[in-house]
Structure formats: structure tokens, C-alpha cells
């Protein structure tokens, strides 16, 4: 929306994922995870990437199909109930301030940071158990890292402020390669080139 010059007043938006995190429940991985933490079930099976189920052009189909509408709107009616349940949390005012600060930071990330897609040879090791390694890396580098595309493509989108931050992410990916596989990862000049990774 920021590209179209649309700005929403900060207090008019309830960011359910940032609220989930501000309540100390960790980083919300998906809408289904957030709903389950508040005693609701997701209407849509989100355990599998829709591109793996339906093909990579699923969202490009026109006219929009009933399946697309169902997927996009399946849980939207639950967001109002989710908001009510989140607002009932003790110390709601304190949590609201933290959630709004996190939501504003997310918007700033999308507006102001550069973005780069990198290839990750060993996603499981790079992310760590429950995503602990990737969250630690984000904190150390000031980046935001998200998986991108189909799982088997092993691509990640990195939002970063400067080349030093991006370099930290690239170096972390290289360090996640098991020692037994270094021969496959090594090229004549040393490590796999940045061009191969990005």
C-alpha cells in the first residue's frame, strides 16, 4: 500500500502477528499457529505450501476461482474474534504499545530496506530447530529473513539495510554447510561464489 501512497493511522490497525509476539508467545509463524494459541482452528489447511499443491501459477489464475477465494478468505472472519481474545490479555495497554512498535518496524522494513533472494544449500541447518538460528541471525544482522517460493527451491528473501548485514547472512549460510560436504561446495577460487548463491 505504501507504494500507492496509502497510509493507515497507527492506532487503526490491530496486527495479530505482532500482538502474538508482544504477548511473549514467540514469533508467530502463521495465521494457523496464532489461531491455535487462542483456542481456534484454522478453516484452511495451511500445513503445505499452496504452490506445491496447486502449482506455482495458482495465484496468477484469472478470473479468480472459488478455490482461490476460499483459500484467501477462509479464516478472515476469525480475525475479529482473535482481536477480541488478544485484547483481553492482562496488561493489554502495555502489550498494545509493544505490538504497535513491532508493526511499525515491520512496515519500515518493507518500505526502506533492500531485498535480495539467496539460495540456501541446507535450509534445516540454516534455520535451526524451530527457527532459532534464523531468529538469532536476524537479531545480530538487523535483517529480516523469510523463505521464498517452493521449499525444494531452497530460496530465502533477505531484507537488509547495508552490504555488511547481507554479508553476515551469506556467511551464516556458508557456515551452515556440513564439513563432509565442503568438497561439493568449494570452487576453484574458494567458497561458492556470491553469484551462485544470489
Order of alpha helices (4+ residues) and beta strands (2+ residues): alpha-alpha-alpha-alpha-alpha-alpha-beta-alpha-alpha-beta-beta-alpha-alpha-alpha
